[in-house]
Amino acid sequence: MTETSTQPGLLAGKKVLITGGSRGLGRALCRAFTGHGAEVAFSWSSNPNAARETVALCSTNGLPPIPFQASVLDPAAIGSMVKDLEARWAGIDILINNAGVSQNLPLTLMEEEDWDFVMDTNVKGTFLMSRAVLRGMFRRKNGVILNIGSLAGVRMIEAPVHYYTSKAAIKGFTEALAKEVARHRVRVLCLAPGLLEDGVGRDLPDHKRDDYLRHCALGRVGTFAEVAEFAAFLVSDQNAYQSGATVVMDGCV
């Protein structure tokens, strides 16, 4: 895994909330953002040891992040987390909607519960988190929301139907919300990575991974650190004139 670089000025003084920060891309986002000078909080749902590891790793290159056990599908826990951070920080500047799930299931073997699990976590969770944080952003007339999408949902590739559908919904959510909240000086973006080193592609069959690499101009999968570094730029003031866009980061597939 590529080490996270540090440019302390990029996000200096920014207050950032990242969902699903205890592992994978979420952990890399926490590391990158603390390295760039932000104060970070993250949510986790089921693994306290992984959450503690994220805190320890981030503490080596910036302020230790604040962990919250809060499911993105629990409005009460979300509300409590946001209220706590608003009191501590006097506002949340940036929300990263990163928490997401997938299953490698064909539609014919998919149960209704499988569909609901992926759609609820990936789409409803993004809605609930955005709604909770936007109220404070509106009051301050400032803020950025970055939704983590996927190449699935942007291009026609082979992917589980419920996962693909959820990520296509995130793209549409980003575009509609960006237009709606622009008058409050809030930007909304979507970052759509291709296949990464781990995460939802962990259980991808070898033939699908090989097919992806055959079509990828760079000939490799991406790393969490690379995506996290780019995410830091997208939400920074250096990228102040972009909103509503879905930015694909896939090694040129």
C-alpha positions in Angstrom: 0.0 0.0 0.0 1.3 3.4 -1.0 2.1 5.5 2.1 0.0 8.6 2.6 1.9 11.8 1.9 1.4 14.9 4.0 0.7 18.4 2.9 -0.4 20.0 6.2 -1.9 23.1 4.5 -4.3 21.4 2.2 -7.0 20.7 4.8 -5.6 22.7 7.8 -8.4 23.7 10.2 -11.1 21.7 8.4 -13.4 19.5 10.5 -14.2 16.3 8.7 -16.6 13.4 9.4 -16.0 10.1 7.6 -18.4 7.2 7.7 -17.1 3.6 7.8 -13.6 4.7 8.9 -12.5 1.6 10.7 -11.1 -0.3 7.7 -10.3 -0.2 4.0 -10.8 3.0 2.1 -12.4 4.6 5.2 -9.2 4.1 7.2 -7.1 5.4 4.3 -9.3 8.5 4.2 -8.8 9.1 7.9 -5.1 8.8 7.5 -4.9 11.1 4.5 -7.1 13.8 6.0 -5.3 13.9 9.3 -2.0 14.0 7.4 -3.3 17.1 5.6 -4.0 18.9 8.8 -7.8 18.2 9.3 -9.5 17.3 12.5 -11.2 14.0 11.8 -14.0 12.0 13.3 -15.2 8.7 11.9 -18.1 6.2 12.4 -17.8 2.5 12.8 -20.4 -0.1 13.4 -19.2 -3.5 14.6 -15.4 -3.9 15.2 -14.0 -1.8 18.1 -10.5 -3.3 17.6 -10.4 -2.1 14.0 -11.6 1.4 15.1 -8.9 1.6 17.7 -6.3 0.6 15.0 -7.5 3.4 12.8 -7.0 5.9 15.7 -3.5 4.6 16.4 -2.4 4.7 12.7 -3.7 8.2 12.3 -2.1 9.5 15.5 1.3 9.1 13.9 0.8 11.8 11.4 -1.8 14.2 12.9 -4.4 14.7 15.5 -6.0 11.4 16.6 -9.4 11.0 15.0 -12.6 10.8 17.2 -14.4 7.4 16.7 -18.1 7.0 17.1 -20.0 3.7 17.1 -22.9 4.7 14.8 -24.6 2.8 12.1 -25.5 4.9 9.0 -29.0 3.4 9.3 -29.5 4.5 12.9 -31.0 8.1 12.8 -30.7 8.4 16.6 -27.0 7.5 16.7 -26.3 9.7 13.7 -28.1 12.6 15.4 -26.1 12.1 18.6 -22.8 11.9 16.7 -23.5 15.1 14.7 -24.7 17.0 17.8 -21.5 16.0 19.7 -19.3 17.1 16.8 -21.2 20.4 16.3 -20.6 21.2 20.0 -16.9 20.2 19.9 -16.0 21.8 16.6 -18.7 24.5 16.2 -19.5 22.9 12.9 -18.6 20.1 10.4 -16.9 21.4 7.3 -16.7 18.2 5.3 -18.8 14.9 5.2 -17.4 11.8 3.5 -20.1 9.3 2.8 -17.9 6.3 2.5 -19.7 3.5 4.4 -20.9 0.8 1.9 -21.4 -2.9 1.4 -21.7 -5.4 -1.5 -22.4 -9.0 -2.1 -21.3 -11.2 -5.0 -24.7 -12.6 -5.8 -26.5 -13.0 -9.1 -30.0 -11.6 -9.3 -31.6 -15.1 -9.5 -30.1 -16.1 -6.2 -30.7 -12.7 -4.5 -33.2 -12.6 -1.7 -35.2 -9.5 -0.9 -33.2 -9.1 2.3 -30.0 -9.0 0.3 -31.3 -6.3 -2.0 -32.5 -4.2 1.0 -29.2 -4.7 2.9 -27.1 -3.2 0.1 -29.6 -0.5 -1.0 -30.3 0.6 2.5 -26.6 0.8 3.6 -25.3 2.5 0.4 -28.2 4.8 -0.5 -30.4 5.3 2.6 -27.3 5.7 4.7 -26.0 8.4 2.5 -29.3 10.2 2.6 -29.5 10.0 6.4 -26.0 11.2 7.0 -26.3 14.0 4.5 -29.5 15.3 5.9 -28.1 15.3 9.4 -25.0 17.3 8.5 -26.5 19.7 6.0 -28.5 21.5 8.6 -25.3 22.9 10.2 -23.7 23.6 6.8 -26.7 25.6 5.8 -26.5 27.7 9.0 -22.8 28.5 8.3 -23.3 28.8 4.5 -20.3 26.5 3.9 -19.6 22.8 3.5 -18.6 19.9 1.2 -20.1 16.5 0.9 -18.1 13.8 -0.9 -20.0 10.6 -1.8 -17.9 7.5 -2.5 -19.4 5.9 -5.6 -18.0 3.3 -7.9 -17.1 2.6 -11.5 -20.0 0.3 -11.2 -23.0 2.6 -11.6 -21.1 4.9 -14.0 -20.1 2.5 -16.8 -21.5 -0.7 -18.0 -19.4 -3.4 -16.3 -20.2 -6.7 -14.8 -21.1 -6.2 -11.1 -23.8 -7.4 -8.7 -27.1 -5.8 -9.7 -28.0 -4.4 -6.3 -24.5 -2.9 -5.8 -24.5 -1.4 -9.3 -27.9 0.0 -8.7 -27.0 1.6 -5.4 -23.9 3.3 -6.8 -25.9 4.6 -9.8 -28.3 6.0 -7.3 -25.4 7.7 -5.5 -24.4 9.4 -8.7 -27.9 10.7 -9.2 -28.2 11.8 -5.6 -25.0 13.7 -5.9 -26.2 15.6 -9.0 -29.6 16.5 -7.6 -28.3 17.5 -4.1 -25.5 19.6 -5.6 -28.1 21.7 -7.5 -30.4 21.9 -4.4 -27.8 23.1 -1.9 -25.7 25.4 -4.1 -27.5 28.4 -2.9 -26.3 27.6 0.6 -22.7 27.5 -0.6 -22.4 23.8 -0.1 -20.6 21.6 -2.7 -21.5 18.0 -3.4 -19.2 15.6 -5.3 -19.0 11.9 -6.1 -15.7 10.0 -6.4 -16.1 6.7 -8.3 -13.0 4.4 -8.0 -12.4 1.4 -10.1 -11.1 -1.9 -8.7 -9.0 -1.3 -5.6 -6.6 -3.5 -3.7 -9.2 -4.8 -1.2 -12.7 -3.9 0.0 -15.7 -4.8 -2.2 -13.4 -6.4 -4.8 -11.9 -8.8 -2.2 -14.1 -11.8 -3.3 -14.0 -11.0 -7.0 -13.4 -14.2 -9.0 -10.0 -14.3 -10.7 -11.5 -14.2 -14.2 -13.3 -11.0 -13.5 -10.2 -9.4 -12.0 -8.1 -10.5 -14.9 -10.6 -9.1 -17.4 -10.5 -5.7 -15.5 -6.7 -5.6 -15.7 -6.7 -6.4 -19.4 -8.8 -3.3 -20.0 -7.0 -1.1 -17.6 -4.5 1.1 -19.3 -2.3 1.3 -16.2 -2.4 -2.5 -15.9 -3.1 -2.6 -12.1 -5.7 -2.1 -9.4 -5.7 1.2 -7.4 -4.7 1.6 -3.8 -6.7 3.0 -1.0 -4.0 5.6 -0.3 -4.2 6.9 -3.9 -7.9 7.3 -3.7 -7.8 9.0 -0.3 -5.2 11.5 -1.5 -7.3 12.5 -4.4 -10.4 12.7 -2.2 -8.5 15.2 0.0 -7.9 17.4 -3.0 -11.5 17.2 -4.2 -12.9 18.5 -0.9 -10.2 21.1 -0.4 -10.5 24.8 -1.1 -8.1 24.3 -4.0 -11.1 22.6 -5.8 -13.6 25.2 -4.9 -15.2 25.5 -8.4 -16.4 22.0 -8.8 -19.8 20.6 -7.6 -22.2 18.0 -8.9 -19.6 16.0 -10.7 -18.8 12.3 -10.5 -15.1 11.9 -10.9 -13.9 8.5 -12.1 -10.6 7.2 -10.9 -10.0 3.8 -12.5 -6.6 3.7 -14.2 -8.2 4.3 -17.6 -10.5 1.3 -18.1 
